[in-house]
């Protein structure tokens, strides 16, 4: 999904770049979580991350109107449709 809100994930933010300067720029994001997708606030004039593969980091104590999450759970076999 993309376009409604940035989607919180359970994954920790980690910079995978081989460039030392990039890793140094993000070293303060220890404990941050990955947000994926993009939100209704993204627009080509100021946000080029409006795509499914977009990733950003956010601290666990952050909240905004354009960040959300999705609940996922397994359905017990006896209640599964099919």
mmCIF file of the N, C-alpha and C atoms, coordinates in Angstrom:
data_MODEL
# 
_entry.id   MODEL 
# 
loop_
_atom_site.group_PDB 
_atom_site.id 
_atom_site.type_symbol 
_atom_site.label_atom_id 
_atom_site.label_alt_id 
_atom_site.label_comp_id 
_atom_site.label_asym_id 
_atom_site.label_entity_id 
_atom_site.label_seq_id 
_atom_site.pdbx_PDB_ins_code 
_atom_site.Cartn_x 
_atom_site.Cartn_y 
_atom_site.Cartn_z 
_atom_site.occupancy 
_atom_site.B_iso_or_equiv 
_atom_site.pdbx_formal_charge 
_atom_site.auth_seq_id 
_atom_site.auth_comp_id 
_atom_site.auth_asym_id 
_atom_site.auth_atom_id 
_atom_site.pdbx_PDB_model_num 
ATOM 1   N N  . UNK A 1 1  ? 0.846   -1.188  0.000  1.00 0.00 ? 1  UNK A N  1 
ATOM 2   C CA . UNK A 1 1  ? 0.000   0.000   0.000  1.00 0.00 ? 1  UNK A CA 1 
ATOM 3   C C  . UNK A 1 1  ? 0.877   1.231   0.000  1.00 0.00 ? 1  UNK A C  1 
ATOM 4   N N  . UNK A 1 2  ? 0.398   2.257   -0.619 1.00 0.00 ? 2  UNK A N  1 
ATOM 5   C CA . UNK A 1 2  ? 1.107   3.530   -0.629 1.00 0.00 ? 2  UNK A CA 1 
ATOM 6   C C  . UNK A 1 2  ? 0.089   4.645   -0.817 1.00 0.00 ? 2  UNK A C  1 
ATOM 7   N N  . UNK A 1 3  ? 0.352   5.765   -0.211 1.00 0.00 ? 3  UNK A N  1 
ATOM 8   C CA . UNK A 1 3  ? -0.448  6.936   -0.491 1.00 0.00 ? 3  UNK A CA 1 
ATOM 9   C C  . UNK A 1 3  ? -1.341  7.432   0.610  1.00 0.00 ? 3  UNK A C  1 
ATOM 10  N N  . UNK A 1 4  ? -1.749  6.603   1.521  1.00 0.00 ? 4  UNK A N  1 
ATOM 11  C CA . UNK A 1 4  ? -2.608  7.070   2.594  1.00 0.00 ? 4  UNK A CA 1 
ATOM 12  C C  . UNK A 1 4  ? -1.754  7.605   3.739  1.00 0.00 ? 4  UNK A C  1 
ATOM 13  N N  . UNK A 1 5  ? -0.965  6.723   4.341  1.00 0.00 ? 5  UNK A N  1 
ATOM 14  C CA . UNK A 1 5  ? -0.058  7.124   5.417  1.00 0.00 ? 5  UNK A CA 1 
ATOM 15  C C  . UNK A 1 5  ? 1.241   6.345   5.302  1.00 0.00 ? 5  UNK A C  1 
ATOM 16  N N  . UNK A 1 6  ? 2.315   6.886   5.891  1.00 0.00 ? 6  UNK A N  1 
ATOM 17  C CA . UNK A 1 6  ? 3.524   6.102   6.062  1.00 0.00 ? 6  UNK A CA 1 
ATOM 18  C C  . UNK A 1 6  ? 3.161   4.963   6.992  1.00 0.00 ? 6  UNK A C  1 
ATOM 19  N N  . UNK A 1 7  ? 3.610   3.766   6.702  1.00 0.00 ? 7  UNK A N  1 
ATOM 20  C CA . UNK A 1 7  ? 3.240   2.600   7.493  1.00 0.00 ? 7  UNK A CA 1 
ATOM 21  C C  . UNK A 1 7  ? 4.386   2.180   8.410  1.00 0.00 ? 7  UNK A C  1 
ATOM 22  N N  . UNK A 1 8  ? 4.126   2.234   9.739  1.00 0.00 ? 8  UNK A N  1 
ATOM 23  C CA . UNK A 1 8  ? 5.101   1.773   10.721 1.00 0.00 ? 8  UNK A CA 1 
ATOM 24  C C  . UNK A 1 8  ? 5.355   0.288   10.513 1.00 0.00 ? 8  UNK A C  1 
ATOM 25  N N  . UNK A 1 9  ? 6.584   -0.149  10.755 1.00 0.00 ? 9  UNK A N  1 
ATOM 26  C CA . UNK A 1 9  ? 6.904   -1.570  10.759 1.00 0.00 ? 9  UNK A CA 1 
ATOM 27  C C  . UNK A 1 9  ? 7.585   -1.915  12.077 1.00 0.00 ? 9  UNK A C  1 
ATOM 28  N N  . UNK A 1 10 ? 7.742   -3.172  12.336 1.00 0.00 ? 10 UNK A N  1 
ATOM 29  C CA . UNK A 1 10 ? 8.413   -3.627  13.551 1.00 0.00 ? 10 UNK A CA 1 
ATOM 30  C C  . UNK A 1 10 ? 9.931   -3.655  13.343 1.00 0.00 ? 10 UNK A C  1 
ATOM 31  N N  . UNK A 1 11 ? 10.376  -3.487  12.104 1.00 0.00 ? 11 UNK A N  1 
ATOM 32  C CA . UNK A 1 11 ? 11.792  -3.571  11.782 1.00 0.00 ? 11 UNK A CA 1 
ATOM 33  C C  . UNK A 1 11 ? 12.560  -2.350  12.273 1.00 0.00 ? 11 UNK A C  1 
ATOM 34  N N  . UNK A 1 12 ? 13.756  -2.599  12.802 1.00 0.00 ? 12 UNK A N  1 
ATOM 35  C CA . UNK A 1 12 ? 14.636  -1.504  13.180 1.00 0.00 ? 12 UNK A CA 1 
ATOM 36  C C  . UNK A 1 12 ? 15.248  -0.875  11.945 1.00 0.00 ? 12 UNK A C  1 
ATOM 37  N N  . UNK A 1 13 ? 15.423  0.445   11.977 1.00 0.00 ? 13 UNK A N  1 
ATOM 38  C CA . UNK A 1 13 ? 16.049  1.164   10.871 1.00 0.00 ? 13 UNK A CA 1 
ATOM 39  C C  . UNK A 1 13 ? 17.536  0.839   10.846 1.00 0.00 ? 13 UNK A C  1 
ATOM 40  N N  . UNK A 1 14 ? 18.037  0.505   9.676  1.00 0.00 ? 14 UNK A N  1 
ATOM 41  C CA . UNK A 1 14 ? 19.452  0.189   9.504  1.00 0.00 ? 14 UNK A CA 1 
ATOM 42  C C  . UNK A 1 14 ? 19.908  0.714   8.159  1.00 0.00 ? 14 UNK A C  1 
ATOM 43  N N  . UNK A 1 15 ? 20.993  1.456   8.151  1.00 0.00 ? 15 UNK A N  1 
ATOM 44  C CA . UNK A 1 15 ? 21.550  1.981   6.909  1.00 0.00 ? 15 UNK A CA 1 
ATOM 45  C C  . UNK A 1 15 ? 22.420  0.908   6.292  1.00 0.00 ? 15 UNK A C  1 
ATOM 46  N N  . UNK A 1 16 ? 22.116  0.571   5.058  1.00 0.00 ? 16 UNK A N  1 
ATOM 47  C CA . UNK A 1 16 ? 22.839  -0.497  4.366  1.00 0.00 ? 16 UNK A CA 1 
ATOM 48  C C  . UNK A 1 16 ? 23.924  0.043   3.429  1.00 0.00 ? 16 UNK A C  1 
ATOM 49  N N  . UNK A 1 17 ? 24.132  1.352   3.421  1.00 0.00 ? 17 UNK A N  1 
ATOM 50  C CA . UNK A 1 17 ? 25.090  1.967   2.509  1.00 0.00 ? 17 UNK A CA 1 
ATOM 51  C C  . UNK A 1 17 ? 26.517  1.572   2.850  1.00 0.00 ? 17 UNK A C  1 
ATOM 52  N N  . UNK A 1 18 ? 27.327  1.440   1.832  1.00 0.00 ? 18 UNK A N  1 
ATOM 53  C CA . UNK A 1 18 ? 28.745  1.162   2.030  1.00 0.00 ? 18 UNK A CA 1 
ATOM 54  C C  . UNK A 1 18 ? 29.533  2.447   2.283  1.00 0.00 ? 18 UNK A C  1 
ATOM 55  N N  . UNK A 1 19 ? 28.894  3.591   2.054  1.00 0.00 ? 19 UNK A N  1 
ATOM 56  C CA . UNK A 1 19 ? 29.577  4.875   2.219  1.00 0.00 ? 19 UNK A CA 1 
ATOM 57  C C  . UNK A 1 19 ? 29.602  5.281   3.694  1.00 0.00 ? 19 UNK A C  1 
ATOM 58  N N  . UNK A 1 20 ? 30.795  5.534   4.185  1.00 0.00 ? 20 UNK A N  1 
ATOM 59  C CA . UNK A 1 20 ? 30.966  5.901   5.585  1.00 0.00 ? 20 UNK A CA 1 
ATOM 60  C C  . UNK A 1 20 ? 30.206  7.187   5.923  1.00 0.00 ? 20 UNK A C  1 
ATOM 61  N N  . UNK A 1 21 ? 30.201  8.155   5.023  1.00 0.00 ? 21 UNK A N  1 
ATOM 62  C CA . UNK A 1 21 ? 29.514  9.432   5.272  1.00 0.00 ? 21 UNK A CA 1 
ATOM 63  C C  . UNK A 1 21 ? 28.016  9.225   5.465  1.00 0.00 ? 21 UNK A C  1 
ATOM 64  N N  . UNK A 1 22 ? 27.421  8.314   4.708  1.00 0.00 ? 22 UNK A N  1 
ATOM 65  C CA . UNK A 1 22 ? 25.990  8.028   4.829  1.00 0.00 ? 22 UNK A CA 1 
ATOM 66  C C  . UNK A 1 22 ? 25.710  7.354   6.171  1.00 0.00 ? 22 UNK A C  1 
ATOM 67  N N  . UNK A 1 23 ? 26.528  6.385   6.530  1.00 0.00 ? 23 UNK A N  1 
ATOM 68  C CA . UNK A 1 23 ? 26.357  5.709   7.824  1.00 0.00 ? 23 UNK A CA 1 
ATOM 69  C C  . UNK A 1 23 ? 26.506  6.686   8.980  1.00 0.00 ? 23 UNK A C  1 
ATOM 70  N N  . UNK A 1 24 ? 27.473  7.589   8.900  1.00 0.00 ? 24 UNK A N  1 
ATOM 71  C CA . UNK A 1 24 ? 27.688  8.594   9.947  1.00 0.00 ? 24 UNK A CA 1 
ATOM 72  C C  . UNK A 1 24 ? 26.496  9.544   10.060 1.00 0.00 ? 24 UNK A C  1 
ATOM 73  N N  . UNK A 1 25 ? 25.911  9.902   8.936  1.00 0.00 ? 25 UNK A N  1 
ATOM 74  C CA . UNK A 1 25 ? 24.774  10.830  8.941  1.00 0.00 ? 25 UNK A CA 1 
ATOM 75  C C  . UNK A 1 25 ? 23.557  10.239  9.637  1.00 0.00 ? 25 UNK A C  1 
ATOM 76  N N  . UNK A 1 26 ? 23.460  8.915   9.686  1.00 0.00 ? 26 UNK A N  1 
ATOM 77  C CA . UNK A 1 26 ? 22.292  8.249   10.267 1.00 0.00 ? 26 UNK A CA 1 
ATOM 78  C C  . UNK A 1 26 ? 22.596  7.533   11.583 1.00 0.00 ? 26 UNK A C  1 
ATOM 79  N N  . UNK A 1 27 ? 23.763  7.749   12.154 1.00 0.00 ? 27 UNK A N  1 
ATOM 80  C CA . UNK A 1 27 ? 24.125  7.022   13.376 1.00 0.00 ? 27 UNK A CA 1 
ATOM 81  C C  . UNK A 1 27 ? 23.255  7.400   14.578 1.00 0.00 ? 27 UNK A C  1 
ATOM 82  N N  . UNK A 1 28 ? 22.606  8.543   14.539 1.00 0.00 ? 28 UNK A N  1 
ATOM 83  C CA . UNK A 1 28 ? 21.740  8.972   15.644 1.00 0.00 ? 28 UNK A CA 1 
ATOM 84  C C  . UNK A 1 28 ? 20.364  8.309   15.601 1.00 0.00 ? 28 UNK A C  1 
ATOM 85  N N  . UNK A 1 29 ? 20.117  7.469   14.633 1.00 0.00 ? 29 UNK A N  1 
ATOM 86  C CA . UNK A 1 29 ? 18.811  6.826   14.477 1.00 0.00 ? 29 UNK A CA 1 
ATOM 87  C C  . UNK A 1 29 ? 18.765  5.441   15.130 1.00 0.00 ? 29 UNK A C  1 
ATOM 88  N N  . UNK A 1 30 ? 19.612  5.214   16.111 1.00 0.00 ? 30 UNK A N  1 
ATOM 89  C CA . UNK A 1 30 ? 19.611  3.961   16.864 1.00 0.00 ? 30 UNK A CA 1 
ATOM 90  C C  . UNK A 1 30 ? 18.267  3.789   17.562 1.00 0.00 ? 30 UNK A C  1 
ATOM 91  N N  . UNK A 1 31 ? 17.608  2.664   17.376 1.00 0.00 ? 31 UNK A N  1 
ATOM 92  C CA . UNK A 1 31 ? 16.309  2.416   18.001 1.00 0.00 ? 31 UNK A CA 1 
ATOM 93  C C  . UNK A 1 31 ? 15.128  2.907   17.183 1.00 0.00 ? 31 UNK A C  1 
ATOM 94  N N  . UNK A 1 32 ? 15.371  3.566   16.059 1.00 0.00 ? 32 UNK A N  1 
ATOM 95  C CA . UNK A 1 32 ? 14.288  4.030   15.194 1.00 0.00 ? 32 UNK A CA 1 
ATOM 96  C C  . UNK A 1 32 ? 13.687  2.850   14.450 1.00 0.00 ? 32 UNK A C  1 
ATOM 97  N N  . UNK A 1 33 ? 12.449  2.981   14.036 1.00 0.00 ? 33 UNK A N  1 
ATOM 98  C CA . UNK A 1 33 ? 11.757  1.948   13.270 1.00 0.00 ? 33 UNK A CA 1 
ATOM 99  C C  . UNK A 1 33 ? 11.603  2.405   11.822 1.00 0.00 ? 33 UNK A C  1 
ATOM 100 N N  . UNK A 1 34 ? 11.444  1.432   10.930 1.00 0.00 ? 34 UNK A N  1 
ATOM 101 C CA . UNK A 1 34 ? 11.246  1.740   9.511  1.00 0.00 ? 34 UNK A CA 1 
ATOM 102 C C  . UNK A 1 34 ? 9.787   2.084   9.264  1.00 0.00 ? 34 UNK A C  1 
ATOM 103 N N  . UNK A 1 35 ? 9.571   3.140   8.500  1.00 0.00 ? 35 UNK A N  1 
ATOM 104 C CA . UNK A 1 35 ? 8.253   3.480   7.973  1.00 0.00 ? 35 UNK A CA 1 
ATOM 105 C C  . UNK A 1 35 ? 8.339   3.314   6.462  1.00 0.00 ? 35 UNK A C  1 
ATOM 106 N N  . UNK A 1 36 ? 7.311   2.716   5.872  1.00 0.00 ? 36 UNK A N  1 
ATOM 107 C CA . UNK A 1 36 ? 7.329   2.401   4.437  1.00 0.00 ? 36 UNK A CA 1 
ATOM 108 C C  . UNK A 1 36 ? 6.201   3.099   3.706  1.00 0.00 ? 36 UNK A C  1 
ATOM 109 N N  . UNK A 1 37 ? 6.406   3.374   2.435  1.00 0.00 ? 37 UNK A N  1 
ATOM 110 C CA . UNK A 1 37 ? 5.334   3.747   1.528  1.00 0.00 ? 37 UNK A CA 1 
ATOM 111 C C  . UNK A 1 37 ? 5.229   5.185   1.108  1.00 0.00 ? 37 UNK A C  1 
ATOM 112 N N  . UNK A 1 38 ? 4.869   6.059   1.989  1.00 0.00 ? 38 UNK A N  1 
ATOM 113 C CA . UNK A 1 38 ? 4.593   7.448   1.651  1.00 0.00 ? 38 UNK A CA 1 
ATOM 114 C C  . UNK A 1 38 ? 3.192   7.812   2.095  1.00 0.00 ? 38 UNK A C  1 
ATOM 115 N N  . UNK A 1 39 ? 2.905   9.085   2.158  1.00 0.00 ? 39 UNK A N  1 
ATOM 116 C CA . UNK A 1 39 ? 1.606   9.514   2.676  1.00 0.00 ? 39 UNK A CA 1 
ATOM 117 C C  . UNK A 1 39 ? 0.917   10.496  1.748  1.00 0.00 ? 39 UNK A C  1 
ATOM 118 N N  . UNK A 1 40 ? -0.273  10.889  2.149  1.00 0.00 ? 40 UNK A N  1 
ATOM 119 C CA . UNK A 1 40 ? -1.035  11.872  1.388  1.00 0.00 ? 40 UNK A CA 1 
ATOM 120 C C  . UNK A 1 40 ? -0.344  13.228  1.363  1.00 0.00 ? 40 UNK A C  1 
ATOM 121 N N  . UNK A 1 41 ? 0.631   13.452  2.217  1.00 0.00 ? 41 UNK A N  1 
ATOM 122 C CA . UNK A 1 41 ? 1.364   14.717  2.217  1.00 0.00 ? 41 UNK A CA 1 
ATOM 123 C C  . UNK A 1 41 ? 2.485   14.753  1.189  1.00 0.00 ? 41 UNK A C  1 
ATOM 124 N N  . UNK A 1 42 ? 2.867   13.593  0.633  1.00 0.00 ? 42 UNK A N  1 
ATOM 125 C CA . UNK A 1 42 ? 3.943   13.566  -0.364 1.00 0.00 ? 42 UNK A CA 1 
ATOM 126 C C  . UNK A 1 42 ? 3.449   14.152  -1.678 1.00 0.00 ? 42 UNK A C  1 
ATOM 127 N N  . UNK A 1 43 ? 4.254   15.014  -2.229 1.00 0.00 ? 43 UNK A N  1 
ATOM 128 C CA . UNK A 1 43 ? 3.948   15.655  -3.509 1.00 0.00 ? 43 UNK A CA 1 
ATOM 129 C C  . UNK A 1 43 ? 5.270   15.844  -4.240 1.00 0.00 ? 43 UNK A C  1 
ATOM 130 N N  . UNK A 1 44 ? 5.258   15.735  -5.529 1.00 0.00 ? 44 UNK A N  1 
ATOM 131 C CA . UNK A 1 44 ? 6.484   15.807  -6.334 1.00 0.00 ? 44 UNK A CA 1 
ATOM 132 C C  . UNK A 1 44 ? 7.277   17.091  -6.087 1.00 0.00 ? 44 UNK A C  1 
ATOM 133 N N  . UNK A 1 45 ? 6.622   18.160  -5.661 1.00 0.00 ? 45 UNK A N  1 
ATOM 134 C CA . UNK A 1 45 ? 7.333   19.421  -5.467 1.00 0.00 ? 45 UNK A CA 1 
ATOM 135 C C  . UNK A 1 45 ? 8.238   19.409  -4.225 1.00 0.00 ? 45 UNK A C  1 
ATOM 136 N N  . UNK A 1 46 ? 8.005   18.507  -3.281 1.00 0.00 ? 46 UNK A N  1 
ATOM 137 C CA . UNK A 1 46 ? 8.851   18.473  -2.087 1.00 0.00 ? 46 UNK A CA 1 
ATOM 138 C C  . UNK A 1 46 ? 9.116   17.078  -1.527 1.00 0.00 ? 46 UNK A C  1 
ATOM 139 N N  . UNK A 1 47 ? 8.487   16.059  -2.078 1.00 0.00 ? 47 UNK A N  1 
ATOM 140 C CA . UNK A 1 47 ? 8.670   14.701  -1.547 1.00 0.00 ? 47 UNK A CA 1 
ATOM 141 C C  . UNK A 1 47 ? 8.770   13.723  -2.710 1.00 0.00 ? 47 UNK A C  1 
ATOM 142 N N  . UNK A 1 48 ? 9.948   13.207  -2.910 1.00 0.00 ? 48 UNK A N  1 
ATOM 143 C CA . UNK A 1 48 ? 10.148  12.265  -4.017 1.00 0.00 ? 48 UNK A CA 1 
ATOM 144 C C  . UNK A 1 48 ? 10.121  10.828  -3.523 1.00 0.00 ? 48 UNK A C  1 
ATOM 145 N N  . UNK A 1 49 ? 9.512   10.571  -2.386 1.00 0.00 ? 49 UNK A N  1 
ATOM 146 C CA . UNK A 1 49 ? 9.523   9.236   -1.793 1.00 0.00 ? 49 UNK A CA 1 
ATOM 147 C C  . UNK A 1 49 ? 8.137   8.603   -1.812 1.00 0.00 ? 49 UNK A C  1 
ATOM 148 N N  . UNK A 1 50 ? 7.266   9.069   -2.641 1.00 0.00 ? 50 UNK A N  1 
ATOM 149 C CA . UNK A 1 50 ? 5.902   8.555   -2.725 1.00 0.00 ? 50 UNK A CA 1 
ATOM 150 C C  . UNK A 1 50 ? 5.887   7.325   -3.624 1.00 0.00 ? 50 UNK A C  1 
ATOM 151 N N  . UNK A 1 51 ? 6.332   6.201   -3.057 1.00 0.00 ? 51 UNK A N  1 
ATOM 152 C CA . UNK A 1 51 ? 6.383   4.947   -3.797 1.00 0.00 ? 51 UNK A CA 1 
ATOM 153 C C  . UNK A 1 51 ? 6.410   3.802   -2.807 1.00 0.00 ? 51 UNK A C  1 
ATOM 154 N N  . UNK A 1 52 ? 6.027   2.623   -3.235 1.00 0.00 ? 52 UNK A N  1 
ATOM 155 C CA . UNK A 1 52 ? 5.945   1.472   -2.350 1.00 0.00 ? 52 UNK A CA 1 
ATOM 156 C C  . UNK A 1 52 ? 7.298   1.136   -1.738 1.00 0.00 ? 52 UNK A C  1 
ATOM 157 N N  . UNK A 1 53 ? 8.373   1.289   -2.486 1.00 0.00 ? 53 UNK A N  1 
ATOM 158 C CA . UNK A 1 53 ? 9.703   0.935   -1.994 1.00 0.00 ? 53 UNK A CA 1 
ATOM 159 C C  . UNK A 1 53 ? 10.315  1.998   -1.088 1.00 0.00 ? 53 UNK A C  1 
ATOM 160 N N  . UNK A 1 54 ? 9.667   3.129   -0.890 1.00 0.00 ? 54 UNK A N  1 
ATOM 161 C CA . UNK A 1 54 ? 10.222  4.201   -0.059 1.00 0.00 ? 54 UNK A CA 1 
ATOM 162 C C  . UNK A 1 54 ? 10.374  3.747   1.386  1.00 0.00 ? 54 UNK A C  1 
ATOM 163 N N  . UNK A 1 55 ? 11.450  4.168   2.005  1.00 0.00 ? 55 UNK A N  1 
ATOM 164 C CA . UNK A 1 55 ? 11.731  3.857   3.404  1.00 0.00 ? 55 UNK A CA 1 
ATOM 165 C C  . UNK A 1 55 ? 12.171  5.133   4.105  1.00 0.00 ? 55 UNK A C  1 
ATOM 166 N N  . UNK A 1 56 ? 11.781  5.268   5.344  1.00 0.00 ? 56 UNK A N  1 
ATOM 167 C CA . UNK A 1 56 ? 12.259  6.360   6.179  1.00 0.00 ? 56 UNK A CA 1 
ATOM 168 C C  . UNK A 1 56 ? 12.337  5.845   7.602  1.00 0.00 ? 56 UNK A C  1 
ATOM 169 N N  . UNK A 1 57 ? 12.952  6.599   8.469  1.00 0.00 ? 57 UNK A N  1 
ATOM 170 C CA . UNK A 1 57 ? 13.075  6.194   9.871  1.00 0.00 ? 57 UNK A CA 1 
ATOM 171 C C  . UNK A 1 57 ? 12.305  7.170   10.743 1.00 0.00 ? 57 UNK A C  1 
ATOM 172 N N  . UNK A 1 58 ? 11.732  6.632   11.808 1.00 0.00 ? 58 UNK A N  1 
ATOM 173 C CA . UNK A 1 58 ? 11.019  7.469   12.754 1.00 0.00 ? 58 UNK A CA 1 
ATOM 174 C C  . UNK A 1 58 ? 11.243  6.921   14.154 1.00 0.00 ? 58 UNK A C  1 
ATOM 175 N N  . UNK A 1 59 ? 11.353  7.822   15.114 1.00 0.00 ? 59 UNK A N  1 
ATOM 176 C CA . UNK A 1 59 ? 11.579  7.379   16.488 1.00 0.00 ? 59 UNK A CA 1 
ATOM 177 C C  . UNK A 1 59 ? 10.289  6.784   17.056 1.00 0.00 ? 59 UNK A C  1 
ATOM 178 N N  . UNK A 1 60 ? 10.404  5.819   17.948 1.00 0.00 ? 60 UNK A N  1 
ATOM 179 C CA . UNK A 1 60 ? 9.219   5.145   18.489 1.00 0.00 ? 60 UNK A CA 1 
ATOM 180 C C  . UNK A 1 60 ? 8.247   6.077   19.224 1.00 0.00 ? 60 UNK A C  1 
ATOM 181 N N  . UNK A 1 61 ? 8.709   7.229   19.674 1.00 0.00 ? 61 UNK A N  1 
ATOM 182 C CA . UNK A 1 61 ? 7.823   8.142   20.393 1.00 0.00 ? 61 UNK A CA 1 
ATOM 183 C C  . UNK A 1 61 ? 7.216   9.217   19.492 1.00 0.00 ? 61 UNK A C  1 
ATOM 184 N N  . UNK A 1 62 ? 7.370   9.081   18.176 1.00 0.00 ? 62 UNK A N  1 
ATOM 185 C CA . UNK A 1 62 ? 6.820   10.050  17.229 1.00 0.00 ? 62 UNK A CA 1 
ATOM 186 C C  . UNK A 1 62 ? 5.376   9.735   16.879 1.00 0.00 ? 62 UNK A C  1 
ATOM 187 N N  . UNK A 1 63 ? 4.618   10.772  16.570 1.00 0.00 ? 63 UNK A N  1 
ATOM 188 C CA . UNK A 1 63 ? 3.267   10.574  16.052 1.00 0.00 ? 63 UNK A CA 1 
ATOM 189 C C  . UNK A 1 63 ? 2.920   11.730  15.121 1.00 0.00 ? 63 UNK A C  1 
ATOM 190 N N  . UNK A 1 64 ? 2.245   11.396  14.044 1.00 0.00 ? 64 UNK A N  1 
ATOM 191 C CA . UNK A 1 64 ? 1.787   12.398  13.085 1.00 0.00 ? 64 UNK A CA 1 
ATOM 192 C C  . UNK A 1 64 ? 0.471   11.916  12.494 1.00 0.00 ? 64 UNK A C  1 
ATOM 193 N N  . UNK A 1 65 ? -0.211  12.795  11.818 1.00 0.00 ? 65 UNK A N  1 
ATOM 194 C CA . UNK A 1 65 ? -1.461  12.430  11.170 1.00 0.00 ? 65 UNK A CA 1 
ATOM 195 C C  . UNK A 1 65 ? -1.270  11.633  9.894  1.00 0.00 ? 65 UNK A C  1 
ATOM 196 N N  . UNK A 1 66 ? -0.034  11.546  9.433  1.00 0.00 ? 66 UNK A N  1 
ATOM 197 C CA . UNK A 1 66 ? 0.218   10.822  8.182  1.00 0.00 ? 66 UNK A CA 1 
ATOM 198 C C  . UNK A 1 66 ? 1.121   9.611   8.395  1.00 0.00 ? 66 UNK A C  1 
ATOM 199 N N  . UNK A 1 67 ? 1.085   9.036   9.607  1.00 0.00 ? 67 UNK A N  1 
ATOM 200 C CA . UNK A 1 67 ? 1.794   7.798   9.917  1.00 0.00 ? 67 UNK A CA 1 
ATOM 201 C C  . UNK A 1 67 ? 0.824   6.852   10.604 1.00 0.00 ? 67 UNK A C  1 
ATOM 202 N N  . UNK A 1 68 ? 0.801   5.608   10.168 1.00 0.00 ? 68 UNK A N  1 
ATOM 203 C CA . UNK A 1 68 ? -0.117  4.638   10.754 1.00 0.00 ? 68 UNK A CA 1 
ATOM 204 C C  . UNK A 1 68 ? 0.500   3.253   10.764 1.00 0.00 ? 68 UNK A C  1 
ATOM 205 N N  . UNK A 1 69 ? -0.303  2.255   11.043 1.00 0.00 ? 69 UNK A N  1 
ATOM 206 C CA . UNK A 1 69 ? 0.169   0.882   11.044 1.00 0.00 ? 69 UNK A CA 1 
ATOM 207 C C  . UNK A 1 69 ? -0.978  -0.040  10.680 1.00 0.00 ? 69 UNK A C  1 
ATOM 208 N N  . UNK A 1 70 ? -0.632  -1.260  10.338 1.00 0.00 ? 70 UNK A N  1 
ATOM 209 C CA . UNK A 1 70 ? -1.612  -2.268  9.962  1.00 0.00 ? 70 UNK A CA 1 
ATOM 210 C C  . UNK A 1 70 ? -1.494  -3.442  10.923 1.00 0.00 ? 70 UNK A C  1 
ATOM 211 N N  . UNK A 1 71 ? -2.606  -3.926  11.414 1.00 0.00 ? 71 UNK A N  1 
ATOM 212 C CA . UNK A 1 71 ? -2.594  -5.102  12.278 1.00 0.00 ? 71 UNK A CA 1 
ATOM 213 C C  . UNK A 1 71 ? -2.727  -6.355  11.423 1.00 0.00 ? 71 UNK A C  1 
ATOM 214 N N  . UNK A 1 72 ? -1.924  -7.349  11.731 1.00 0.00 ? 72 UNK A N  1 
ATOM 215 C CA . UNK A 1 72 ? -1.954  -8.612  11.005 1.00 0.00 ? 72 UNK A CA 1 
ATOM 216 C C  . UNK A 1 72 ? -1.953  -9.735  12.027 1.00 0.00 ? 72 UNK A C  1 
ATOM 217 N N  . UNK A 1 73 ? -2.804  -10.712 11.808 1.00 0.00 ? 73 UNK A N  1 
ATOM 218 C CA . UNK A 1 73 ? -2.835  -11.864 12.707 1.00 0.00 ? 73 UNK A CA 1 
ATOM 219 C C  . UNK A 1 73 ? -3.240  -13.098 11.921 1.00 0.00 ? 73 UNK A C  1 
ATOM 220 N N  . UNK A 1 74 ? -2.874  -14.241 12.451 1.00 0.00 ? 74 UNK A N  1 
ATOM 221 C CA . UNK A 1 74 ? -3.231  -15.514 11.828 1.00 0.00 ? 74 UNK A CA 1 
ATOM 222 C C  . UNK A 1 74 ? -4.638  -15.893 12.243 1.00 0.00 ? 74 UNK A C  1 
ATOM 223 N N  . UNK A 1 75 ? -5.411  -16.420 11.292 1.00 0.00 ? 75 UNK A N  1 
ATOM 224 C CA . UNK A 1 75 ? -6.742  -16.938 11.583 1.00 0.00 ? 75 UNK A CA 1 
ATOM 225 C C  . UNK A 1 75 ? -6.606  -18.396 11.989 1.00 0.00 ? 75 UNK A C  1 
ATOM 226 N N  . UNK A 1 76 ? -7.196  -18.786 13.102 1.00 0.00 ? 76 UNK A N  1 
ATOM 227 C CA . UNK A 1 76 ? -7.111  -20.204 13.492 1.00 0.00 ? 76 UNK A CA 1 
ATOM 228 C C  . UNK A 1 76 ? -7.670  -21.087 12.367 1.00 0.00 ? 76 UNK A C  1 
ATOM 229 N N  . UNK A 1 77 ? -7.077  -22.262 12.164 1.00 0.00 ? 77 UNK A N  1 
ATOM 230 C CA . UNK A 1 77 ? -7.501  -23.148 11.052 1.00 0.00 ? 77 UNK A CA 1 
ATOM 231 C C  . UNK A 1 77 ? -8.986  -23.468 11.041 1.00 0.00 ? 77 UNK A C  1 
ATOM 232 N N  . UNK A 1 78 ? -9.609  -23.606 12.201 1.00 0.00 ? 78 UNK A N  1 
ATOM 233 C CA . UNK A 1 78 ? -11.018 -23.976 12.231 1.00 0.00 ? 78 UNK A CA 1 
ATOM 234 C C  . UNK A 1 78 ? -11.942 -22.823 11.815 1.00 0.00 ? 78 UNK A C  1 
ATOM 235 N N  . UNK A 1 79 ? -11.417 -21.604 11.782 1.00 0.00 ? 79 UNK A N  1 
ATOM 236 C CA . UNK A 1 79 ? -12.230 -20.460 11.391 1.00 0.00 ? 79 UNK A CA 1 
ATOM 237 C C  . UNK A 1 79 ? -11.834 -19.905 10.026 1.00 0.00 ? 79 UNK A C  1 
ATOM 238 N N  . UNK A 1 80 ? -10.845 -20.496 9.402  1.00 0.00 ? 80 UNK A N  1 
ATOM 239 C CA . UNK A 1 80 ? -10.379 -20.016 8.095  1.00 0.00 ? 80 UNK A CA 1 
ATOM 240 C C  . UNK A 1 80 ? -11.454 -20.277 7.044  1.00 0.00 ? 80 UNK A C  1 
ATOM 241 N N  . UNK A 1 81 ? -11.557 -19.340 6.129  1.00 0.00 ? 81 UNK A N  1 
ATOM 242 C CA . UNK A 1 81 ? -12.508 -19.516 5.028  1.00 0.00 ? 81 UNK A CA 1 
ATOM 243 C C  . UNK A 1 81 ? -11.892 -20.429 3.984  1.00 0.00 ? 81 UNK A C  1 
ATOM 244 N N  . UNK A 1 82 ? -12.669 -21.180 3.331  1.00 0.00 ? 82 UNK A N  1 
ATOM 245 C CA . UNK A 1 82 ? -12.106 -21.940 2.251  1.00 0.00 ? 82 UNK A CA 1 
ATOM 246 C C  . UNK A 1 82 ? -12.657 -23.262 2.113  1.00 0.00 ? 82 UNK A C  1 
# 
